[in-house]
Amino acid sequence: MRALAQWVTNNRLVTILLVGYFFLSLLVFEQGRTIENQRSLIQQLFGDSIALNLAKAHQIQQKK
């Protein structure tokens, strides 16, 4: 444990870069999840829009 603490102290720049890289990797992963969730939501909204347009068209046909 003491050797690790000494290594971190001696290699501060490397340690900072490793921590930064870790957080950047987490950010990229979360962005991927967010994009997938948004894609799913857009597909659901598109399906709802189609269903609403069909219902409106059916209602217009019934009024004629």
C-alpha positions as CSV (number, residue, x, y, z in Angstrom):
1,M,0.0,0.0,0.0
2,R,2.8,2.3,0.8
3,A,4.5,1.6,-2.5
4,L,1.2,2.6,-4.3
5,A,1.0,5.8,-2.4
6,Q,4.6,6.6,-3.3
7,W,4.1,5.8,-6.9
8,V,1.0,8.1,-7.1
9,T,3.0,10.9,-5.4
10,N,5.9,10.4,-7.8
11,N,3.7,10.2,-10.9
12,R,1.1,12.9,-10.3
13,L,0.6,13.7,-14.0
14,V,0.1,10.1,-15.0
15,T,-2.4,9.6,-12.1
16,I,-4.3,12.7,-13.1
17,L,-4.4,11.5,-16.7
18,L,-5.6,8.0,-15.7
19,V,-8.4,9.5,-13.5
20,G,-9.4,11.8,-16.3
21,Y,-9.5,9.0,-18.8
22,F,-11.6,7.0,-16.4
23,F,-14.2,9.8,-16.1
24,L,-14.1,10.4,-19.8
25,S,-14.9,6.7,-20.4
26,L,-17.8,6.9,-18.0
27,L,-19.1,10.0,-19.8
28,V,-18.9,8.3,-23.2
29,F,-20.8,5.2,-21.8
30,E,-23.5,7.4,-20.3
31,Q,-23.9,9.4,-23.6
32,G,-24.4,6.1,-25.4
33,R,-27.1,5.1,-23.0
34,T,-28.8,8.5,-23.4
35,I,-28.7,8.3,-27.2
36,E,-30.3,4.8,-27.1
37,N,-33.0,6.0,-24.7
38,Q,-33.7,9.0,-27.0
39,R,-33.9,6.8,-30.0
40,S,-36.4,4.5,-28.3
41,L,-38.5,7.5,-27.2
42,I,-38.5,8.9,-30.8
43,Q,-39.6,5.6,-32.2
44,Q,-42.5,5.5,-29.7
45,L,-43.5,9.0,-30.5
46,F,-43.4,8.3,-34.2
47,G,-45.7,5.3,-33.6
48,D,-48.1,7.4,-31.6
49,S,-48.1,10.1,-34.3
50,I,-49.0,7.5,-36.9
51,A,-51.8,6.2,-34.8
52,L,-53.1,9.7,-34.1
53,N,-53.1,10.5,-37.8
54,L,-55.0,7.3,-38.6
55,A,-57.6,8.1,-36.0
56,K,-58.0,11.6,-37.4
57,A,-58.3,10.3,-40.9
58,H,-60.9,7.8,-39.7
59,Q,-62.8,10.5,-37.9
60,I,-62.8,12.7,-41.1
61,Q,-64.1,9.7,-43.2
62,Q,-66.9,9.1,-40.7
63,K,-68.0,12.8,-40.9
64,K,-68.4,12.7,-44.7
